[in-house]
Amino acid sequence: MTDPRPLHVLIAGGGLAGLATAQGLLKSGHTVEVFERDADLDRKQGYYLHFNAIGGEALRRCLPDDLFALYQQTSRQNYDRHQSIVLDDQLNELSSREHMGPPNDGPVPHTGVHRRTLRQVLSARLGPAMHTGSPVVSFVEDADGVTATLADGSTARGDVLVGADGIRSAVRTQLLPQVPVIPTGIRGIGVYGRTPITPELDALMPDILDQGVLMAVDRKGSRLLIANFRPRRAADEAAADLAPDVVLDPVAGYIMVSCSLSEGTVVPPVAEWTDQTAVDLRESMLAALEGWHPAARAIVAGVELESMFAIPFGFLEPADDWASSRVTIVGDAAHGMLPTLGMGANLALNDAALLVDQLDRVARGEAELVEAIGTYEEQMREITYPILRMTLDHDKNFGGGALEEASGDRHAG
Ligand SMILES: Cc1cc2nc3c(=O)[nH]c(=O)nc-3n(C[C@H](O)[C@H](O)[C@H](O)COP(=O)(O)OP(=O)(O)OC[C@H]3O[C@@H](n4cnc5c(N)ncnc54)[C@H](O)[C@@H]3O)c2cc1C
């Protein structure tokens, strides 16, 4: 049995999973160092994240009370229906199904967040424990600890290394080299942007568009994903009130948009985008929505060109059980999935909470370190793998178009 004591945990990746793990461990009295590849939080990764009680309650577990209140207050306003709703091209309801996750009907239900705000909340108070511009490239484990090597050749030593470095995780690549990323490219809903909610647009929108994340489809196969973000409170004001040491950028209400492109449109790789690319892609979206409800077309016409970006999707197949060690993985590094069920971030945060629970057992002397990590990994696989599989199935109809071709083709890369 490991001596009861707080652990020193190295975390590769300062995305949602890594930062939530860091906050949860600090809350319990452990020490952490987070190594984030990017120099800042500016990479375009999406805007609105749909949340349910899986992710939201994991945040309650990991965050100190004031930062949790800040998450809640900067989240989207309540909506009436906790359902995923599918509409036709005239924005009439076609079908709906309950959101996933445990009951979510408390006084402040979990709704959705602006990703950048949540990342700012999760980064709060990490101080010198947060190292940006510091990718982890490899690790070496021994009986007493683990040493991570960074891209500049320097090293860091800890009791545990957590790979929270996203779907193309360097940590997973070394730990589980047999698990490939299956790239699906940019199809279906791979191009994103956001539209400010002006009074004119607001007046045009049917009420149903205020129900969280919606997918509209037509008979030609065009799809429009929209998520309407109206925060409960302005982020900067909420921070000044609830946690004055935390700086949050102001965010005005917006609609996150992802839309099919007209047939034959080629999306250039991000590095080749010019000023004209976003103009052309927005035109192509409008062409794909020929004859749709005026509000749908106005939402797309209003997409801010500078907000547009393309995400090449990918996913992991569930890995077979592996031998546990001092090195583990959380979030997309462990179960990167297509975004169509809106579950990846929720599950990433849940991993963080499960892992913190297990490392706390070690600190209390209730479990041996590698056994506790094994328990976390078992729980993580049990919860996430069925959802990973479900996402692939759901995607056939409504998602990134990942599996439009025969399933054998998807391994072609
Ligand atoms: C367009 C889109 C919409 C989505 N919508 C939803 C939604 O509504 N709800 C939902 O639950 N999920 C959603 N998801 C999924 C969700 O974004 C991911 O599941 C979530 O971000 C995973 O968090 P993570 O911390 O595991 O990985 P990431 O957010 O990818 O973070 C990984 C971090 O690691 C860093 N990194 C990478 N390599 C290294 C390295 N070698 N060393 C150090 N750092 C490294 C990266 O820079 C990054 O900051 C969506 C995803 C996309 C793309």
The ligand as an SDF file (V2000), in Angstrom:
LIG
                    3D

 53 58  0  0  0  0  0  0  0  0999 V2000
  -17.2820   21.3470  -33.0240 C   0  0  0  0  0  0  0  0  0  0  0  0
  -17.3990   20.5190  -31.7840 C   0  0  0  0  0  0  0  0  0  0  0  0
  -18.5540   20.6050  -30.9960 C   0  0  0  0  0  0  0  0  0  0  0  0
  -18.6620   19.8490  -29.8370 C   0  0  0  0  0  0  0  0  0  0  0  0
  -19.7870   19.9600  -29.0650 N   0  0  0  0  0  0  0  0  0  0  0  0
  -19.8620   19.2780  -27.9030 C   0  0  0  0  0  0  0  0  0  0  0  0
  -20.9880   19.4500  -27.0350 C   0  0  0  0  0  0  0  0  0  0  0  0
  -21.9270   20.1860  -27.3370 O   0  0  0  0  0  0  0  0  0  0  0  0
  -20.9950   18.7650  -25.8390 N   0  0  0  0  0  0  0  0  0  0  0  0
  -19.9860   17.9320  -25.4900 C   0  0  0  0  0  0  0  0  0  0  0  0
  -20.0510   17.3210  -24.4060 O   0  0  0  0  0  0  0  0  0  0  0  0
  -18.9130   17.7560  -26.2860 N   0  0  0  0  0  0  0  0  0  0  0  0
  -18.8150   18.4120  -27.4710 C   0  0  0  0  0  0  0  0  0  0  0  0
  -17.7170   18.2710  -28.2550 N   0  0  0  0  0  0  0  0  0  0  0  0
  -16.6200   17.4000  -27.8150 C   0  0  0  0  0  0  0  0  0  0  0  0
  -15.6860   18.1260  -26.8710 C   0  0  0  0  0  0  0  0  0  0  0  0
  -15.2380   19.3390  -27.4310 O   0  0  0  0  0  0  0  0  0  0  0  0
  -14.4860   17.2520  -26.5140 C   0  0  0  0  0  0  0  0  0  0  0  0
  -14.9110   15.9730  -26.1580 O   0  0  0  0  0  0  0  0  0  0  0  0
  -13.7150   17.8770  -25.3450 C   0  0  0  0  0  0  0  0  0  0  0  0
  -13.1540   19.1070  -25.7350 O   0  0  0  0  0  0  0  0  0  0  0  0
  -12.6440   16.9210  -24.8620 C   0  0  0  0  0  0  0  0  0  0  0  0
  -11.8650   17.5660  -23.8930 O   0  0  0  0  0  0  0  0  0  0  0  0
  -10.3700   17.1120  -23.6780 P   0  0  0  0  0  0  0  0  0  0  0  0
   -9.8410   17.9940  -22.6210 O   0  0  0  0  0  0  0  0  0  0  0  0
  -10.3090   15.6510  -23.5040 O   0  0  0  0  0  0  0  0  0  0  0  0
   -9.6480   17.3900  -25.0710 O   0  0  0  0  0  0  0  0  0  0  0  0
   -9.3400   18.8140  -25.7890 P   0  0  0  0  0  0  0  0  0  0  0  0
  -10.4260   19.7760  -25.5040 O   0  0  0  0  0  0  0  0  0  0  0  0
   -9.0070   18.4490  -27.1730 O   0  0  0  0  0  0  0  0  0  0  0  0
   -8.0390   19.2990  -25.0240 O   0  0  0  0  0  0  0  0  0  0  0  0
   -6.7910   18.6990  -25.2200 C   0  0  0  0  0  0  0  0  0  0  0  0
   -5.7280   19.7260  -24.9030 C   0  0  0  0  0  0  0  0  0  0  0  0
   -4.4550   19.0980  -24.9740 O   0  0  0  0  0  0  0  0  0  0  0  0
   -3.5530   19.9400  -25.6670 C   0  0  0  0  0  0  0  0  0  0  0  0
   -2.5120   19.0670  -26.2040 N   0  0  0  0  0  0  0  0  0  0  0  0
   -2.5430   18.3080  -27.3270 C   0  0  0  0  0  0  0  0  0  0  0  0
   -1.4130   17.5870  -27.4320 N   0  0  0  0  0  0  0  0  0  0  0  0
   -0.6560   17.8830  -26.3450 C   0  0  0  0  0  0  0  0  0  0  0  0
    0.6060   17.4410  -25.8640 C   0  0  0  0  0  0  0  0  0  0  0  0
    1.3170   16.5430  -26.5320 N   0  0  0  0  0  0  0  0  0  0  0  0
    1.0710   17.9380  -24.7040 N   0  0  0  0  0  0  0  0  0  0  0  0
    0.3640   18.8670  -24.0150 C   0  0  0  0  0  0  0  0  0  0  0  0
   -0.8610   19.3340  -24.4270 N   0  0  0  0  0  0  0  0  0  0  0  0
   -1.3500   18.8210  -25.5680 C   0  0  0  0  0  0  0  0  0  0  0  0
   -4.4050   20.6630  -26.6930 C   0  0  0  0  0  0  0  0  0  0  0  0
   -3.8060   21.8660  -27.1090 O   0  0  0  0  0  0  0  0  0  0  0  0
   -5.6930   20.8800  -25.9180 C   0  0  0  0  0  0  0  0  0  0  0  0
   -5.6780   22.0830  -25.2070 O   0  0  0  0  0  0  0  0  0  0  0  0
  -17.6060   18.9890  -29.4470 C   0  0  0  0  0  0  0  0  0  0  0  0
  -16.4600   18.9070  -30.2300 C   0  0  0  0  0  0  0  0  0  0  0  0
  -16.3510   19.6550  -31.3910 C   0  0  0  0  0  0  0  0  0  0  0  0
  -15.0990   19.5520  -32.2210 C   0  0  0  0  0  0  0  0  0  0  0  0
  1  2  1  0
  2  3  1  0
  2 52  2  0
  3  4  2  0
  4  5  1  0
  4 50  1  0
  5  6  2  0
  6  7  1  0
  6 13  1  0
  7  8  2  0
  7  9  1  0
  9 10  1  0
 10 11  2  0
 10 12  1  0
 12 13  2  0
 13 14  1  0
 14 15  1  0
 14 50  1  0
 15 16  1  0
 16 17  1  0
 16 18  1  0
 18 19  1  0
 18 20  1  0
 20 21  1  0
 20 22  1  0
 22 23  1  0
 23 24  1  0
 24 25  2  0
 24 26  1  0
 24 27  1  0
 27 28  1  0
 28 29  2  0
 28 30  1  0
 28 31  1  0
 31 32  1  0
 32 33  1  0
 33 34  1  0
 33 48  1  0
 34 35  1  0
 35 36  1  0
 35 46  1  0
 36 37  1  0
 36 45  1  0
 37 38  2  0
 38 39  1  0
 39 40  1  0
 39 45  2  0
 40 41  1  0
 40 42  2  0
 42 43  1  0
 43 44  2  0
 44 45  1  0
 46 47  1  0
 46 48  1  0
 48 49  1  0
 50 51  2  0
 51 52  1  0
 52 53  1  0
M  END
$$$$
